[in-house]
Amino acid sequence: MQQNMEQYYGTEWPKEEKVKCREMIAPEARYIFVYEVPIVISNTKKRLMPTNDHKGDVVGFVHYRFIMEEELPVLYVYELQLEPCIQGKRLGKLLMQLLERIARKNCMAAIMLTVQKANLSAMFFYTSKLGYCISRISPSRVDPVVGLGKSYEILCKAFDQEAKNKLE
């Protein structure tokens, strides 16, 4: 996590890292882990060989929670982390699509997440590739002057009209 995040938080990172570590062990935290599956080469065939003994190394995860925001149930994505070696291979998009399905199956009104403004690739990923927008509860939309001083934006994808009205 530090490798992916420290550069975007700058001098705030030591404090933020402690907050994130506390968030990660909260009872309401939910996770999806991504493991690297070993490839076994036998004669001329390559094939994936997951085993019960060795799943491979964790190369990514998503941490999310079911919370209330503006009196609506939402799935909030706390972290989406992928090792640099697997970034850009559509796995982040797959994980976000999976979270959207989880949110809809659990009758959530929206998915929300926080992105550091300095993380331009993440902002582009969520807004341009996945259709998220800056939420009306994001500091830059609540008060543009105050929002300028904040290092983050809150993004949202609403699933119904009430959520669009309150969150987008």
N, C-alpha and C positions, 0 to 999 in steps of 0.2 A: 504494500500500500504506500509506504513512504516513497519508494522509487517513482510511482505514478503521480503522487499528489504534492510532494514537498515543493516542487518548483512553482506550483500555482498558488500556494498559500504564502510563500515567502516567509517573512519573519513571524507570521501568525502560526506557522506549522507546529512548533513544540506544544503550544496550548491546544490547538485543534487535534493533534494526534492523540492527546490524552482524552479529549471528548469523544473522539471516534472509537477509541478502545473501550470506553465505558458503554457506548451505544451498542457495540458489537456483542457484549455479553448480557444485555438486557433480556429478560424472559420473553418479551414480545418480539424479539428479533427472529426473522425467518431467513433461510439461506438456500441458495442453489449453488452447488460447487461444480466446477469444471475440472475434470482430470485429464491428463495426457494419457492416452491409451498406447501401450507399447505396440509396435508393429513387429510381427514375427515374419521372417522371410524363410520360406521352406521351398527348396528347389527353385522353381521359377515363379512362384506366387508370393505376393505380398498380401498379408491379411492382418486385420486387427485382432488381437488376442487379449481381451480383458479377462482377468482371472479374479477369483475371490481373494487370493493371496496378495496381489499387487495391482491396485487400480491405476498406478502411475502417480505422478506429481500433480498437486493442485496448481493449475495455471490460470485460474480465474474464479471469481465468485460474484454473486449479487446478493446484497443484504437488503431486505425490504420489511415493511411492517404494514399492518392494517391499522389506520388511525382515522380520527375525525378531523376534518378541516372545513371551516366555515359551515359547521353543522351537517356536513356530508361525509359519508364513508369513502375513504380513498386508500389506494395502495400507494405508499410512499417509498420510493427507491432511495435508500440511504447510501448505498455504494454499488457501483458496477466497476469491478476491477479485472483487468485482463493483463497477463504478462505481455510485454512488448512483442515477443516472438509469435503471439497468436492474434495480435491486433490487426485489423484490416482484412480479416478472413471471414467476415459476416457473422461471427459468433456473438458479438455484442447485439447486433440486430436480432438474431435468433433469441437471445435471452430476453430482450425487451418485448418481443412478440409473445414469448411464453408468459411474461409477467402480465401482459395485456389480457391474455386468456384467463390467467389466474384471477385477475381483477374482475373480469366480466362474470366468471363462474361464481365468484363470491359476492356478486351484486354490489360492487364498488362503483361509485359515480365517476371516478377519474383515477388517473395515475399522475403522481406529482414527484418531482425531484429537484434537487438543488445542484447548480453547476457554477463553478468558479468562472467569472467573466474572462479571466486570463487563459482559460482552457478553451481556446478557439476551436480546436478539433472536436471537442465534446459538444460545444454549442452548435456547431455545424451538424454533427451527427444527429443530435436530438431534434433540432428545428428543421433542417433541410431534408434529412433522410427519413426521419420517423414522424414528422408532422406535429411536434410539440410546439407550444407557443409560450411566451412569457406570461405568467399568470398575473391576474389583476391583484393578487396579494403579494407579488414580488415587490421589494423596496422601490425599484425604479418606476413601477406603475402606481404605487401608493402615494409616493412623494418623489418626483424626479430629482429634486435637489438632494434629498437624503439618499436616494438611490445611487447618485454619483459617487458617494463616499463608501458604498458597500462593494465588497469584492465578489458578490454572487448574484445570481438570478434564480428565481423559482420558476420552473417550467411545469407545464400541465398539458394533459390530453384528457378532455372530458368525454364521457360516453352518453350523456343525456342533456337535454336542454337546460334543466335546472343547474346542473354542474357547469355548463358553458356560461350561463348567466352569472354565477357566483365566482367561478374560478378562472375562466378565460377572459 
